[in-house]
Amino acid sequence: MKVLFVCLGNICRSPAAEGVFRAVVSDAHKVDSAGTAGWHVGNPPYGPMQTAASARGVDLSSLRARQFSSADFDAFDLIIGMDAENISNIERLRPPGNQTELRLFTDYAPETQADHVPDPYYTRDFDGTLDLIETCAAGLARALQQG
């Protein structure tokens, strides 16, 4: 399974989701992340997010931001957005006839009743965001195991 996590700038939520998900699944899964905007292309994840993730044993330092493109629909089996705006921006780039599954990350954690993963770049709640990402990642891992 090839999974792509997408947020706005690819410096907080989606690289954290990539790192956390890699930690809970086997190497059999290809995992990547991207942003709908290109402001941070080539940059590492945001420092405070790296610090918060590192405190949980997740190293994001080797990741670099990249921008989502329509080619990602063919490269991945599942594309996961962090919020409804991400989903809308991703959907606008969908090639005609493409059927790649696109879901909200919080779909995998219905017990949280969250409808999106808040952006800690703005909320400053890196630990709260990581708590939700860990819950969603565990739910996604379970869903993939069940087929």
Backbone as numpy.savetxt, mean C-alpha at the origin, in Angstrom:
# Nx Ny Nz CAx CAy CAz Cx Cy Cz
1.21 -14.51 -6.52 0.36 -13.32 -6.52 1.25 -12.09 -6.52
0.91 -11.14 -7.36 1.63 -9.87 -7.45 0.70 -8.76 -6.94
1.15 -8.10 -5.85 0.32 -7.13 -5.15 1.00 -5.76 -5.17
0.25 -4.73 -5.51 0.75 -3.36 -5.53 -0.07 -2.51 -4.57
0.61 -1.83 -3.65 -0.02 -0.91 -2.70 0.16 0.51 -3.23
-0.91 1.31 -3.20 -0.86 2.65 -3.77 -1.44 3.68 -2.80
-0.70 4.77 -2.61 -1.20 5.93 -1.87 -0.96 7.17 -2.71
-0.92 8.32 -2.11 -0.76 9.57 -2.86 0.69 9.78 -3.30
1.62 9.87 -2.35 2.99 10.22 -2.69 3.99 9.08 -2.65
3.57 7.91 -2.16 4.43 6.74 -2.03 5.62 6.98 -1.11
5.37 7.74 -0.01 6.42 7.93 0.98 5.98 7.57 2.40
4.69 7.29 2.60 4.22 6.91 3.95 3.42 5.62 3.92
2.16 5.72 3.52 1.25 4.57 3.66 1.61 3.39 2.77
1.79 3.62 1.47 2.02 2.47 0.59 3.38 1.80 0.82
4.47 2.54 1.06 5.70 1.81 1.37 5.62 1.08 2.71
4.90 1.66 3.67 4.71 0.96 4.95 3.91 -0.31 4.73
2.86 -0.24 3.90 2.06 -1.43 3.59 2.92 -2.47 2.89
3.74 -2.04 1.95 4.65 -2.96 1.26 5.57 -3.66 2.25
6.20 -2.89 3.13 7.13 -3.46 4.09 6.47 -4.39 5.08
5.32 -3.99 5.61 4.60 -4.82 6.58 4.10 -6.10 5.90
3.54 -5.96 4.69 3.01 -7.14 4.02 4.13 -8.13 3.67
5.28 -7.62 3.24 6.43 -8.50 2.97 6.80 -9.31 4.21
6.66 -8.69 5.38 7.04 -9.34 6.63 6.07 -10.46 7.01
4.85 -10.45 6.47 3.86 -11.46 6.87 3.58 -12.52 5.80
4.14 -12.36 4.60 3.91 -13.35 3.54 5.22 -13.93 3.05
5.11 -15.02 2.33 6.30 -15.68 1.79 6.85 -14.90 0.60
8.05 -15.27 0.22 8.69 -14.64 -0.94 8.01 -15.02 -2.25
7.03 -15.91 -2.18 6.31 -16.31 -3.39 5.49 -15.16 -3.96
5.20 -14.17 -3.13 4.42 -13.01 -3.57 5.34 -11.89 -4.00
5.04 -11.28 -5.14 5.74 -10.07 -5.57 4.98 -8.90 -4.98
5.68 -8.03 -4.27 5.03 -6.91 -3.59 5.76 -5.63 -3.96
5.00 -4.58 -4.24 5.58 -3.29 -4.60 4.63 -2.20 -4.11
5.05 -0.96 -4.26 4.20 0.17 -3.91 4.45 1.31 -4.89
3.47 2.21 -4.96 3.55 3.36 -5.86 2.66 4.46 -5.33
2.81 5.64 -5.93 1.96 6.78 -5.58 1.23 7.29 -6.80
0.06 7.87 -6.59 -0.69 8.42 -7.72 -0.09 9.74 -8.19
0.65 10.41 -7.32 1.32 11.67 -7.68 2.82 11.42 -7.82
3.47 12.23 -8.59 4.89 12.03 -8.86 5.85 12.92 -8.10
5.36 13.60 -7.08 6.17 14.59 -6.37 7.45 14.00 -5.77
7.39 12.76 -5.29 8.50 12.20 -4.51 9.26 11.11 -5.24
9.06 10.96 -6.55 9.69 9.88 -7.31 11.20 9.84 -7.01
11.67 8.65 -6.66 13.09 8.44 -6.38 13.49 8.66 -4.94
12.58 9.23 -4.14 12.90 9.50 -2.73 12.60 8.30 -1.85
13.32 8.17 -0.73 13.00 7.11 0.23 11.73 7.46 0.99
11.16 6.50 1.70 10.00 6.82 2.54 10.32 7.94 3.53
9.28 8.65 3.90 9.37 9.78 4.82 10.04 9.34 6.13
10.98 10.13 6.61 11.78 9.79 7.79 10.98 9.33 9.00
9.96 10.09 9.44 9.19 9.64 10.59 8.47 8.30 10.37
8.06 8.01 9.13 7.44 6.71 8.86 8.50 5.61 8.94
9.68 5.88 8.42 10.75 4.88 8.52 11.08 4.59 9.98
11.13 5.63 10.80 11.43 5.47 12.22 10.36 4.63 12.92
9.10 4.95 12.67 8.00 4.21 13.30 7.98 2.75 12.84
8.21 2.53 11.55 8.23 1.16 11.03 9.42 0.38 11.59
10.57 1.03 11.66 11.78 0.39 12.18 11.59 -0.06 13.63
10.87 0.73 14.40 10.60 0.37 15.80 9.78 -0.92 15.90
9.11 -1.28 14.80 8.32 -2.52 14.76 9.06 -3.62 14.00
10.32 -3.36 13.66 11.12 -4.36 12.96 10.93 -4.39 11.46
10.37 -3.33 10.89 10.14 -3.26 9.45 11.08 -2.20 8.87
11.99 -2.63 8.00 12.98 -1.74 7.39 12.48 -1.26 6.03
12.25 0.02 5.89 11.76 0.61 4.65 12.86 1.35 3.89
14.08 1.35 4.42 15.14 2.22 3.91 15.54 1.96 2.46
15.34 0.77 1.97 15.75 0.47 0.59 14.69 0.85 -0.44
13.50 1.20 0.00 12.41 1.52 -0.91 12.56 2.93 -1.48
12.10 3.12 -2.70 12.12 4.42 -3.35 10.77 4.66 -4.01
10.30 5.89 -3.90 8.99 6.25 -4.43 8.98 6.16 -5.95
7.86 5.71 -6.46 7.63 5.72 -7.90 6.17 6.07 -8.15
5.87 6.49 -9.35 4.50 6.89 -9.68 3.76 5.73 -10.34
2.51 5.55 -9.94 1.64 4.55 -10.54 1.45 4.87 -12.01
1.39 3.83 -12.84 1.11 4.03 -14.27 0.12 2.98 -14.76
-0.44 3.21 -15.91 -1.41 2.26 -16.47 -0.77 0.89 -16.69
0.52 0.81 -16.90 1.21 -0.46 -17.09 1.11 -1.34 -15.84
0.90 -0.73 -14.67 0.78 -1.50 -13.44 -0.44 -2.43 -13.46
-1.45 -2.10 -14.24 -2.62 -2.97 -14.33 -2.25 -4.33 -14.93
-1.30 -4.35 -15.84 -0.87 -5.61 -16.44 0.21 -6.30 -15.62
0.94 -5.54 -14.81 2.06 -6.10 -14.05 1.63 -6.73 -12.72
0.43 -6.41 -12.23 -0.01 -6.87 -10.91 -1.36 -7.57 -10.99
-1.56 -8.53 -10.07 -2.81 -9.26 -9.97 -3.83 -8.53 -9.10
-3.32 -7.76 -8.15 -4.16 -7.06 -7.18 -3.54 -5.70 -6.89
-4.34 -4.66 -7.03 -3.90 -3.30 -6.73 -4.73 -2.81 -5.55
-4.05 -2.28 -4.54 -4.72 -1.88 -3.30 -4.47 -0.40 -3.03
-5.55 0.36 -2.95 -5.46 1.78 -2.63 -5.71 2.01 -1.15
-5.14 3.09 -0.65 -5.26 3.40 0.77 -6.52 4.20 1.10
-7.10 4.89 0.10 -8.32 5.65 0.34 -9.11 5.78 -0.96
-10.32 6.31 -0.86 -11.20 6.40 -2.02 -10.63 7.30 -3.12
-9.92 8.35 -2.75 -9.32 9.22 -3.76 -8.24 8.47 -4.53
-7.43 7.65 -3.82 -6.43 6.84 -4.51 -7.11 5.91 -5.51
-8.19 5.26 -5.06 -8.92 4.32 -5.93 -9.43 5.05 -7.18
-9.99 6.22 -7.00 -10.51 7.01 -8.13 -9.39 7.38 -9.10
-8.25 7.82 -8.56 -7.12 8.20 -9.41 -6.54 6.99 -10.15
-6.50 5.86 -9.50 -6.02 4.62 -10.14 -6.99 4.21 -11.25
-8.27 4.23 -10.93 -9.30 3.79 -11.89 -9.27 4.60 -13.17
-8.95 5.88 -13.07 -8.88 6.75 -14.25 -7.81 6.28 -15.24
-6.80 5.56 -14.75 -5.72 5.09 -15.62 -5.94 3.67 -16.13
-7.04 3.04 -15.72 -7.29 1.64 -16.12 -7.46 1.56 -17.64
-6.68 0.68 -18.29 -6.86 0.48 -19.73 -8.23 -0.14 -20.03
-8.81 0.20 -21.15 -10.10 -0.38 -21.52 -10.04 -1.91 -21.52
-11.04 -2.52 -20.90 -11.11 -3.97 -20.86 -10.29 -4.65 -19.78
-9.44 -3.90 -19.09 -8.61 -4.50 -18.04 -9.48 -4.90 -16.85
-9.20 -6.09 -16.31 -9.99 -6.64 -15.21 -9.20 -6.81 -13.91
-8.03 -6.22 -13.80 -7.22 -6.35 -12.58 -8.03 -5.89 -11.37
-8.00 -6.71 -10.33 -8.76 -6.39 -9.12 -8.17 -5.16 -8.43
-9.04 -4.24 -8.04 -8.67 -3.01 -7.33 -9.52 -2.93 -6.08
-8.86 -2.85 -4.93 -9.57 -2.84 -3.64 -8.99 -1.79 -2.71
-9.80 -1.40 -1.73 -9.31 -0.59 -0.61 -8.60 -1.51 0.37
-7.51 -1.06 0.96 -6.77 -1.88 1.92 -7.65 -2.22 3.12
-8.49 -1.28 3.53 -9.34 -1.52 4.70 -10.42 -2.56 4.45
-10.63 -2.95 3.19 -11.56 -4.06 2.90 -11.11 -5.34 3.60
-9.82 -5.43 3.89 -9.25 -6.63 4.50 -9.25 -6.56 6.03
-9.84 -5.52 6.57 -9.94 -5.38 8.03 -11.31 -4.83 8.41
-12.38 -5.53 8.04 -13.72 -5.01 8.32 -13.99 -4.82 9.81
-13.27 -5.56 10.65 -13.48 -5.43 12.09 -13.08 -4.05 12.62
-12.27 -3.32 11.87 -11.84 -1.99 12.32 -12.89 -0.92 12.01
-13.79 -1.21 11.10 -14.80 -0.26 10.62 -14.17 0.99 10.00
-12.89 0.90 9.62 -12.21 2.02 8.96 -12.54 1.99 7.47
-12.76 3.17 6.89 -13.05 3.21 5.46 -11.85 3.68 4.64
-10.73 3.96 5.32 -9.49 4.32 4.63 -8.33 4.25 5.61
-7.12 4.26 5.07 -5.92 4.33 5.90 -5.52 5.81 5.94
-5.60 6.44 7.11 -5.27 7.86 7.22 -3.81 8.14 6.85
-3.58 9.28 6.25 -2.23 9.66 5.81 -1.48 10.31 6.97
-0.47 9.62 7.53 0.24 10.18 8.67 1.13 11.38 8.33
1.35 11.61 7.04 2.09 12.80 6.64 1.32 14.03 7.13
-0.02 13.92 7.13 -0.87 15.02 7.58 -1.35 14.85 9.02
-1.69 13.61 9.42 -2.23 13.39 10.77 -1.13 13.34 11.82
0.08 12.99 11.41 1.25 12.81 12.29 1.11 11.57 13.19
0.10 10.75 12.98 -0.11 9.54 13.78 0.47 8.33 13.05
1.78 8.24 13.03 2.47 7.16 12.33 2.18 5.81 12.97
2.14 5.76 14.29 1.86 4.49 14.96 0.43 4.03 14.74
-0.52 4.95 14.78 -1.90 4.58 14.52 -2.09 4.06 13.09
-1.43 4.71 12.15 -1.48 4.25 10.76 -0.86 2.87 10.63
0.27 2.66 11.27 0.92 1.35 11.22 0.07 0.27 11.90
-0.61 0.61 12.97 -1.52 -0.36 13.60 -2.56 -0.84 12.59
-3.16 0.11 11.88 -4.19 -0.24 10.90 -3.58 -1.02 9.73
-2.43 -0.59 9.27 -1.75 -1.30 8.17 -1.44 -2.74 8.57
-0.99 -2.96 9.79 -0.70 -4.33 10.25 -1.97 -5.18 10.26
-3.08 -4.61 10.70 -4.35 -5.34 10.73 -4.80 -5.67 9.30
-4.72 -4.70 8.41 -5.11 -4.91 7.01 -4.21 -5.94 6.35
-2.91 -5.87 6.60 -1.96 -6.81 6.00 -2.24 -8.24 6.45
-2.56 -8.41 7.72 -2.89 -9.74 8.21 -4.17 -10.25 7.55
-5.15 -9.39 7.37 -6.39 -9.78 6.71 -6.17 -10.13 5.25
-5.32 -9.36 4.56 -5.00 -9.65 3.18 -4.27 -10.99 3.07
-3.33 -11.25 3.96 -2.61 -12.52 3.95 -3.58 -13.69 4.12
-4.53 -13.55 5.05 -5.53 -14.60 5.25 -6.37 -14.79 3.99
-6.78 -13.70 3.36 -7.60 -13.78 2.15 -6.84 -14.49 1.02
-5.57 -14.22 0.88 -4.78 -14.85 -0.17 -4.59 -16.34 0.11
-4.44 -16.71 1.38 -4.30 -18.12 1.74 -5.58 -18.90 1.42
-6.71 -18.24 1.62 -8.00 -18.89 1.38 -8.33 -18.99 -0.11
-7.56 -18.23 -0.91 -7.73 -18.27 -2.36 -8.83 -17.40 -2.80
